[in-house]
């Protein structure tokens, strides 16, 4: 039965996302169980393990991602993706209005990490945010959810197919995944529109990566840890 389940076409696109979200859900419990002397470095350790586990899942299912195969970059679409990612970043850091924040966010200040490990954490965090997150989130949201809303037999739906319902629902759900929910809806809508324009999942991945890379650089340079 487990082998049959793993062969389902939705599993490779859902499981990496599920692993990531499971770590987020379990982190408060891990913090309670961890020794007090590790509290300063625990979020960094959990993030590193989470990133490794998601990477392992993506690697294990690498042959299943037909939507990522045969990519031939187009200059105009590539520049559009970079521009879209930059615009989303600028809007994101300016949409942290009080009404647009979901719940209370627990801010982790990495300055509590000992000097020897801080640079490593920054490198892992930037790598995870700019490379790993865009791949598994776009596989989940833009490849699976966006098509599944149109037809549960989602592989029969071409990448970039548009319906108003799938656009609206996926944008809102993407936003609700983030504590800055309104900024998240904006980002989800932008990446959806980019997919409709280009018809290739790699371009939302690129835009998403640019957004997260710029956000990471901004956070490190400004100390605005709440955006992490």
N, C-alpha and C positions, 0 to 999 in steps of 0.2 A: 504493500500500500504506500509506504513513503516514497518508493521509487516511482510509482505511478503519479503521485502528487508532484514530484519534482519535474516530471515531464510536461506538466500543464504549462501552456505558453505564458500565462500571467505570472508564474512563479519567479522567473529570472528578473522581471521588472518590478515586482513587489517585495521580494525577500530582502534585497539590500536596503531598501527604504525602511522596511520593518525592523531590520537589525538596528539601524540608526535610531529610530524612534524608541525601540525597546531600551536602549542604553539611556536615553533621555528620561524615560519613565522610571528606570531603576536607579538612577544616580542618587536621589535622596535617600534611598534605602542603603545603597553602598556607603554613602557618607556616614550614616548612623552606625554601620557595622565596622567601619575602618578605625584603626587606632587614632587617637587624638593628635599624635605627633605627625601624622600624615595628612592632616586636613588641609595644610597649605598647598600641597602638591597634588592632592587627589583629583581635582577637576582636570588638571593637565594630563595625569595618568589615564583617567577614564577616556578623555578625548583621543589620546593616542591609541588606546586599545580599540575604541569604537571605530576609528579610521582604518585600522588594520583589519578588523573583522569585515567591514563593508568592502574594502579592497579585495579581501579573500573571496567574498561572495560574488563580486563583479568578475573576478578572474575565473571562478569556477563556472560561471554561466556565459563566458565571453563568446562562445560559439553560437549562442542563442540570439544575439543582438544583430539581426539582419539589417535593422534600420541604421546601424553605425558602420556598415561595411561599404567598401567602394567609394569612400568620400573623396571627391575631387574639389578642392577649395576654389571658390569663385571670388575674385578680388572685390567686386562691388558688394556682394553679400557678406563677405568677411568684414569689410569696413562698416557696413550697416550694423553688423552684430556688435562690433566694438563700440560704435556710437550709441547703440541701444543700451548696452551694458553700462556705459558711462552716464547716460541720462537717468537710468534707474538708480544708480548710486547717488547722484546728486539729489534726486527726489527723495530717496530713502532717508538720508540723514536730515532732511528738512520736513519730514512727515511724522516726527515723534511727538505729535500733539497728545495731550493728556487723554482725550477721549478716544484716541486711536491706538492706545496701548492696552493689550489684553492682560489682565491680572497683574500680579507683582512679579517683577523679574529679579532674580537673584544674580547680582553682578559679581563676576569673578575678576579680581584684580591680580594679574600675573606677577606683579611686583613682589608678591609674597613667596614666589618660587625662588629658591637659592640661585645665586648668580650663575653657577655652573650649568644649571638646567634651563635657565630662562630662554637663552638663544635657541636651544633645541625645541622647546615648546613653541616658540614663535614660528619656527620653520615648519613644524608639524601642523600647527594651526593654520598657517597660510596655505600649505599644501592641501590640507583637508578641505578648507573652504573654497579654494580657487580651482582645484582639480577634481577631487573626489565627490564633493557635494553636487556640483553641476551635472556630473555624469549620472549619478544614481537618481537625483531628483528629476532630471529631465526624462530619463527612462520611465520613471513612475508617472509623472504628471502629464508630460506632453506625448509620450509614446503609448502609455497604458490608459490612464484615466480619460484623457481627452478623446481617445478613440472608443473606449469602453462605454462612455455615455451615449455615443452615437449608436453603437451596436456591441452587445456583450461578446460577440465573435469579433473581437477588436482587430485581429490580424487581417480580417477581410476589409478593414477600413484603411485607406491610404494615409500615410503620414501627412499631416497638414490639412486634413479634411475639416471643413468648417460647418458648424451649425451654431445658432445663437445659444441654444441650451448648453451645449458642451463648452462653448467659450465662457459663458457667464458662470456656470457651476464650477468648472475647474479653476477659474480665476479666484472665485470666492473661497473655495476650499484651500487653494494654495495660500491665500492670505491668512486663513484661520490657523494654518500650521505655524505661523510666526507670531511672536508677541507684539510686533508692530503690524497689526492685522491689516490696516488700511494701506500701508506701504507694501505689504505682501500682496494684496489684491492688485495694486498698481503693477507690481513686478510680474505677477502671474499673467495679467492682461498683456503686458509688453512682450513677454516671451512667447505667448500664444500668437500675437500679431506677427512677430518675427517669423515664427514657424509657418504661418499662413503665407507670408510674403516669399519665403525661400523654399518651402517644401522639403527641408532637410533638417533633421534633428540636431545635427552638429552646430548649426548656427545659434539656436537657443542655448546650447551648452557653452559655446564661446561667449555669448553675451552674459550668461549667468556667471561664468568664470571671471569675466572682466569686472562685473559688479562686485563680486566677493573679494577679488584681489584688491580693487580700489578701496573697498570698505576696510579690509585688513590693514592696508598701508595707512589709511586715515586713522584708524583706531590706534595703531602703534605710534603714530606721530603726534596724535592729539591727546591720548590717554582717555578717550571717550569709551571706556570699557563696556558701557551699557549696550553698544551696538554689536558686541560680540556675544 
